[in-house]
Amino acid sequence: MPEKSLLKTHGSCGRVPVAALLSAGVCLLGVVACASDGSSTDGADDAGAMGGAGSLGRAGGGGGSGVRAGTGGSKPNGSAGKAGANSTAGTSALDGGGAGAGAGAGAGVSPASCAASGPGRTDCGESANESCCTSLAVAGGTYSRTYANSGNGATGKADPATVSTFRLDKYETTVARFREYVKYLESGGSPPAAGSGKHTHLNAGKGLADSGKAGSFEPGWNASWNSKIPSGAGATAKWKALLTAKGTGSGGGCNIYGSWSEQAGKNDLLPITCTSWYESYAFCIWDGGFLPSEAEWKYAAAGGDEQRRYPWGASDPGSKNEYAIYDCCYPDGKCSAAAGRDTCTGLDNVAPVGSTAKGVGRYGQFDLIGNVWEWNVDRFANYVNPCQDCAYLSGNTSNRVLPGAGFHTGANLGSSLMYSYNRTSVSYDADTYRGDYAVGLRCARSPQ
């Protein structure tokens, strides 16, 4: 299990403090694509306004809906850029100048999980007034899926992949957002339709190219999976049993680290934990998106062609919970590595989404490393070349890709599981695995 990097996972894991590294600036090409109400906050309906990056990830103006949409970032010291029409708060990057993007794709079309206001849905961000469904543009490009970076630039680059522009949610999916899906299912809603969940903006609607079978494309949701998604009368009780079940690990399970709550309350801004691959995929489809491919997710985490060591750059994540929620350091900095023992005790070690002020990736996403591991759509396999908007979707393995590290993750024999390019401990059986600790999700979406 990915979070058990303490002596037991994959046979030989130990915690080693991550060495101090050179700090690196971060820039952002960010587009806000998800307004909770589609209303205008600032500016006219003109093409995207350009904004510089803010110093602490403060929100700028967001991209709006309509034919043209403006975007904005924060100027240095937090002065907000102008937003386009029909937009809500956007985001800026950390530690350096970035550019605003030119179009707010899909803004104003609120994902189902944030259709109603409330905690964990419309109170994200530094000022607690941003939609938790905010989705940001990741500008397409080409990068190497295999590389290393010691802080002085990428080396050993191989397995190139080209990724088209897409949107990736700024925040991990919260408990409150997932509860909306469970409520939908309880009240008569159905699991996803067969074939839904494809990247329909690619390959004339056929979706991602299947690296596992030349000439094939993304199949989408399989109706045989419907039985894995509780629905109808009594669904809420079934979901509770699944999301809070005792895990198989010796250090605890979803009964201790499961963030699920049937009622609104203190867990609403926490990332949902203990979701299976099927549940994660179904949620994203219902919410108007899909699970990202491994190539897409890793591209965002690597900062695209910048091929970063960590999503935010090269700085050591430290123990102050500024860059990443990991190694049980949250909330008081008492990390497992320093203590020489597992210091996690329960949900107190899980942070509200977007808590890492300095951990923003190049494209504006928080918590790409840390807090929870995040399911990808791919089956796990060796990289296949070439890769043009690809994912490994066929084959005999039921294992799916699960990158990202979690609040319980430390270092593995001196090689951090937290690197953007990490591919150790990211393969898990979709049919049986939901994690004993921090496994959750983040949805991707079409660019418009």
C-alpha positions in Angstrom: 0.0 0.0 0.0 1.5 3.4 -0.9 1.3 5.1 2.4 3.0 2.2 4.2 6.5 3.3 3.2 7.6 2.6 6.8 9.5 -0.7 6.7 6.7 -2.9 5.3 5.7 -1.9 1.9 7.2 -3.8 -1.0 9.6 -5.5 1.3 12.3 -3.0 2.1 11.0 0.5 2.8 12.5 2.8 5.4 12.2 6.4 6.2 15.1 8.6 5.2 14.9 12.4 5.6 14.9 14.1 2.2 18.1 16.1 1.6 18.0 19.8 1.4 17.8 21.0 -2.2 18.1 24.2 -4.1 14.9 26.2 -4.1 13.3 26.9 -7.4 10.8 29.4 -8.6 7.5 28.3 -9.9 5.5 29.8 -12.7 1.9 29.3 -13.7 -0.3 29.2 -16.7 -3.6 29.0 -14.9 -7.2 29.1 -16.0 -10.1 28.9 -13.7 -12.7 26.8 -15.3 -15.3 26.1 -12.7 -17.5 28.7 -11.2 -20.0 27.7 -8.6 -22.7 30.0 -10.0 -21.3 31.3 -13.3 -21.6 35.0 -12.2 -19.2 37.7 -13.1 -16.8 39.0 -10.6 -14.8 41.5 -12.5 -14.1 42.8 -16.0 -15.9 42.5 -19.4 -16.2 39.6 -21.7 -12.9 40.1 -23.5 -10.1 37.7 -24.3 -7.9 36.6 -21.4 -6.3 39.2 -19.3 -2.7 38.5 -18.4 -1.7 38.4 -14.8 1.6 37.9 -13.0 2.0 35.2 -10.4 1.4 35.9 -6.8 3.9 35.2 -4.0 1.7 32.9 -2.0 -0.7 31.3 -4.4 -3.3 33.9 -3.9 -6.4 33.9 -6.1 -6.7 36.1 -9.1 -9.6 36.4 -11.5 -11.0 33.3 -13.1 -11.9 32.3 -16.6 -15.5 32.7 -17.5 -18.0 30.9 -19.7 -19.3 32.1 -23.0 -17.6 32.6 -26.4 -14.7 34.4 -24.9 -13.4 34.2 -21.3 -10.9 36.2 -19.4 -8.5 34.9 -16.9 -6.2 36.5 -14.5 -3.6 35.7 -12.0 -2.4 37.6 -8.9 0.2 40.3 -9.4 3.2 40.3 -7.0 2.1 40.8 -3.4 -1.3 39.6 -4.2 -2.8 42.3 -6.3 -5.4 40.5 -8.4 -5.4 40.6 -12.2 -8.7 41.3 -14.0 -11.1 38.5 -14.6 -13.3 37.9 -17.6 -17.0 37.8 -17.6 -19.0 35.1 -15.9 -16.0 34.1 -13.7 -15.1 33.5 -10.2 -11.8 33.5 -8.2 -8.8 32.1 -10.0 -5.4 31.2 -8.8 -1.8 32.3 -9.1 1.4 30.4 -8.7 4.1 30.7 -6.1 7.5 32.3 -6.0 7.7 33.9 -9.4 6.2 35.6 -12.4 3.8 33.6 -14.4 1.4 34.4 -17.2 -2.4 34.4 -17.2 -3.9 32.1 -19.8 -6.1 33.1 -22.7 -9.3 31.2 -22.3 -11.4 29.9 -19.3 -12.6 26.7 -20.8 -15.9 25.4 -19.5 -16.2 28.0 -16.8 -19.7 28.7 -15.6 -20.6 25.0 -16.0 -20.5 24.0 -12.4 -19.6 20.4 -11.7 -22.4 18.6 -10.0 -20.5 18.3 -6.7 -20.4 22.0 -6.3 -23.8 22.9 -7.7 -24.9 23.9 -4.2 -22.9 26.2 -1.9 -21.5 25.0 1.3 -18.4 23.8 3.2 -16.1 21.7 1.2 -17.8 22.9 -2.0 -17.5 26.6 -2.2 -15.2 27.6 0.6 -11.8 26.5 -0.7 -8.8 28.8 -1.3 -6.8 31.2 0.9 -9.9 33.4 1.5 -12.3 30.5 1.8 -14.5 31.8 -0.9 -13.4 29.8 -4.0 -15.2 26.9 -5.6 -13.6 23.6 -4.5 -14.4 22.5 -8.1 -12.1 25.0 -9.6 -10.4 23.4 -12.5 -7.3 24.9 -14.2 -5.9 24.6 -17.7 -2.7 22.5 -18.2 -1.2 23.8 -21.4 -0.2 20.9 -23.6 3.3 20.0 -24.7 5.9 17.3 -24.8 8.0 16.0 -21.9 9.9 12.9 -20.8 8.0 10.5 -18.6 11.3 9.0 -17.4 13.8 11.3 -15.9 15.6 12.2 -12.8 16.3 15.6 -11.2 18.6 16.2 -8.3 17.7 19.9 -8.3 20.0 21.0 -11.1 17.9 20.0 -14.1 16.5 16.8 -15.6 18.8 14.0 -16.6 18.3 10.6 -18.1 15.3 11.7 -20.1 13.4 9.0 -22.0 9.9 7.9 -22.9 8.6 11.1 -24.4 4.9 11.8 -24.3 2.9 14.6 -25.9 -0.1 15.8 -24.0 -2.9 18.0 -25.4 -4.2 20.8 -23.3 -6.7 19.7 -20.6 -8.0 20.9 -17.3 -7.1 19.4 -14.0 -8.9 20.2 -10.8 -7.0 22.6 -8.5 -7.9 20.6 -5.4 -8.3 17.0 -4.5 -11.9 15.9 -4.2 -13.3 16.8 -0.8 -15.5 14.7 1.5 -18.3 17.2 0.9 -18.1 16.9 -2.9 -18.1 13.1 -2.7 -21.1 13.2 -0.4 -23.0 14.9 -3.1 -22.5 11.9 -5.3 -23.6 9.5 -2.7 -26.7 11.6 -2.1 -27.4 11.5 -5.8 -27.1 7.7 -5.9 -29.2 7.3 -2.7 -32.0 9.4 -4.3 -32.3 7.3 -7.4 -29.3 8.2 -9.5 -27.5 5.6 -11.5 -23.9 4.6 -12.0 -22.2 6.0 -15.2 -23.6 5.1 -18.6 -21.6 2.6 -20.6 -18.8 4.2 -22.6 -18.9 7.5 -20.6 -15.8 9.0 -19.1 -13.8 9.3 -22.2 -11.5 12.2 -23.2 -14.0 13.1 -25.9 -12.0 16.2 -26.9 -9.3 13.9 -28.3 -9.2 11.8 -31.5 -12.5 13.0 -32.9 -14.3 11.8 -29.8 -12.7 8.4 -29.5 -10.6 9.5 -26.5 -7.1 8.5 -25.5 -5.1 6.3 -27.7 -4.6 2.8 -26.1 -0.9 2.1 -25.7 -1.7 -1.5 -25.0 -3.4 -2.1 -28.4 -2.4 -0.3 -31.5 -5.3 1.4 -33.3 -7.6 1.2 -30.2 -8.9 4.0 -28.1 -10.4 4.7 -24.7 -13.3 2.4 -23.9 -14.8 4.5 -21.1 -17.0 3.0 -18.4 -17.9 -0.7 -18.6 -21.5 -1.5 -17.6 -20.2 -4.6 -15.8 -18.7 -2.3 -13.2 -22.1 -0.9 -12.1 -22.3 -3.4 -9.3 -19.3 -1.8 -7.7 -21.2 1.5 -7.3 -23.9 1.3 -4.5 -27.1 3.1 -5.5 -30.7 3.2 -4.6 -32.3 2.9 -1.1 -29.7 2.1 1.5 -26.8 3.2 -0.6 -25.5 5.6 2.0 -25.1 2.8 4.5 -23.3 0.7 1.9 -20.9 3.6 1.1 -20.2 4.1 4.8 -19.3 0.4 5.2 -16.9 0.6 2.2 -15.2 3.9 3.1 -14.7 3.2 6.8 -13.9 -0.5 6.6 -11.0 -1.8 8.7 -8.0 -2.1 6.4 -5.5 -4.9 5.9 -2.5 -3.0 7.2 -1.1 -3.4 10.7 -1.0 0.3 11.4 -4.7 1.0 10.9 -7.2 1.3 8.1 -10.1 3.2 6.8 -11.8 2.9 10.2 -9.0 5.1 11.5 -8.0 7.2 8.4 -11.2 7.2 6.4 -12.4 10.8 6.1 -15.9 9.9 5.0 -18.8 11.5 6.9 -22.5 11.1 6.2 -23.3 14.5 7.6 -21.7 17.9 7.0 -19.1 18.8 9.6 -15.4 19.1 10.4 -14.3 16.7 7.6 -15.9 18.6 4.7 -12.7 20.2 3.5 -10.6 17.1 3.9 -9.8 15.0 0.8 -12.0 11.9 0.6 -9.9 8.9 1.4 -10.2 5.1 0.9 -11.9 5.3 -2.5 -11.5 2.5 -5.0 -10.5 3.1 -8.6 -14.0 2.3 -9.8 -15.6 4.7 -7.3 -13.1 7.4 -8.2 -13.8 7.0 -11.9 -17.6 6.9 -11.4 -17.4 10.1 -9.3 -15.4 12.0 -11.9 -17.8 11.0 -14.7 -20.8 12.1 -12.7 -19.0 15.4 -11.9 -18.5 16.1 -15.6 -15.0 14.9 -16.0 -12.8 11.8 -16.1 -9.8 10.3 -14.4 -6.6 11.8 -15.8 -4.2 9.5 -17.7 -0.8 8.8 -16.2 0.8 10.9 -18.9 -1.4 13.9 -18.1 -1.1 13.6 -14.3 2.7 13.2 -14.5 2.9 16.1 -17.0 1.2 18.4 -14.5 3.3 17.1 -11.6 6.5 17.6 -13.6 5.6 21.1 -14.6 5.5 20.0 -18.3 8.8 20.4 -20.1 10.4 21.9 -16.9 10.7 18.3 -15.7 10.7 19.3 -12.0 11.9 17.3 -9.1 8.8 18.2 -7.2 5.6 19.8 -8.5 6.6 23.1 -6.9 10.3 23.0 -8.0 13.4 21.7 -6.2 13.0 22.9 -2.6 13.1 20.4 0.2 9.5 19.9 1.4 10.7 20.2 5.0 8.6 19.6 8.1 6.5 22.8 8.3 3.7 21.6 6.0 4.4 24.4 3.5 5.1 22.3 0.4 3.5 19.0 1.0 1.5 17.0 3.6 3.6 13.9 4.1 5.4 11.7 6.6 2.8 12.4 9.3 4.3 15.9 9.7 0.9 17.6 9.7 -0.2 19.4 11.8 2.6 20.0 14.3 5.8 19.2 12.3 6.5 16.0 14.3 7.5 13.9 11.3 8.1 10.1 11.4 11.6 10.5 9.9 12.7 12.7 12.8 11.0 10.6 15.5 12.3 7.3 14.1 8.8 5.8 14.3 5.3 6.1 12.8 3.8 9.3 14.2 0.5 9.3 12.4 -2.5 8.8 14.7 -5.6 9.5 12.7 -7.4 12.1 10.7 -5.6 14.8 12.5 -2.7 14.1 10.2 -4.8 14.8 7.1 -4.9 18.4 6.0 -7.8 20.4 4.3 -7.2 20.5 0.6 -5.0 23.4 -0.6 -3.3 23.9 2.7 0.3 23.9 1.3 0.9 27.6 0.5 4.2 26.9 -1.2 3.3 23.6 -2.8 1.5 24.9 -5.9 2.5 23.2 -9.2 3.3 25.1 -12.4 -0.3 25.0 -13.5 -1.8 25.9 -10.2 -2.8 22.6 -8.6 -2.3 21.9 -4.9 -1.3 18.6 -3.3 -0.1 16.9 -6.4 2.4 15.3 -4.0 1.2 14.6 -0.5 -2.2 14.4 1.3 -3.6 11.6 -0.8 -2.5 9.3 -3.6 -4.7 9.9 -6.7 -6.0 7.3 -9.1 -5.2 7.5 -12.8 -7.2 5.8 -15.6 -4.3 3.7 -16.9 -3.6 0.0 -16.2 0.0 -0.3 -15.0 2.5 -1.3 -17.6 5.9 -0.4 -18.8 5.9 2.8 -20.8 5.1 2.4 -24.5 6.5 4.7 -27.2 5.4 6.7 -29.0 2.8 8.4 -26.8 0.5 11.0 -28.2 -2.4 11.5 -25.8 -2.0 7.9 -24.7 -2.9 5.7 -21.8 -2.4 1.9 -21.3 -5.9 0.7 -21.3 -5.9 -2.9 -22.3 -4.0 -6.0 -21.1 -4.5 -8.7 -18.5 -3.5 -6.7 -15.4 -6.2 -5.3 -13.2 -3.6 -3.0 -11.6 -4.2 0.7 -12.1 -1.7 3.6 -11.7 -1.9 5.4 -8.3 0.7 8.2 -8.0 1.0 11.2 -5.8 2.1 10.2 -2.3 0.0 10.7 0.8 0.0 12.2 4.3 1.6 9.0 5.6 4.3 8.7 2.9 8.0 9.2 3.8 11.1 8.4 1.9 12.1 5.1 0.5 15.8 4.0 1.0 16.9 7.6 0.2 14.9 7.8 -3.0 11.8 9.8 -2.3 8.4 8.4 -3.3 7.4 12.1 -3.6 9.4 13.0 -6.7 7.2 14.1 -9.6 8.8 11.3 -11.7 8.4 8.6 -9.1 7.1 5.3 -10.4 7.8 3.1 -7.4 4.8 1.9 -5.4 2.2 3.3 -7.9 0.6 0.0 -9.1 -2.4 -1.3 -7.2 -5.2 -3.8 -8.0 -8.3 -1.9 -8.8 -10.5 -4.9 -7.9 -9.3 -5.2 -4.3 -7.4 -2.0 -3.3 -8.7 1.1 -1.7 -5.8 1.8 0.7 -5.4 1.6 4.4 -4.4 5.2 4.6 -4.5 8.0 2.0 -6.0 7.0 -1.3 -8.3 9.5 -3.0 -8.8 11.3 -6.4 -8.6 14.4 -8.5 -10.7 14.8 -11.7 -9.5 16.0 -15.1 -11.7 17.7 -17.6 -11.9 18.6 -21.3 -10.3 22.0 -22.2 -13.7 23.5 -23.0 
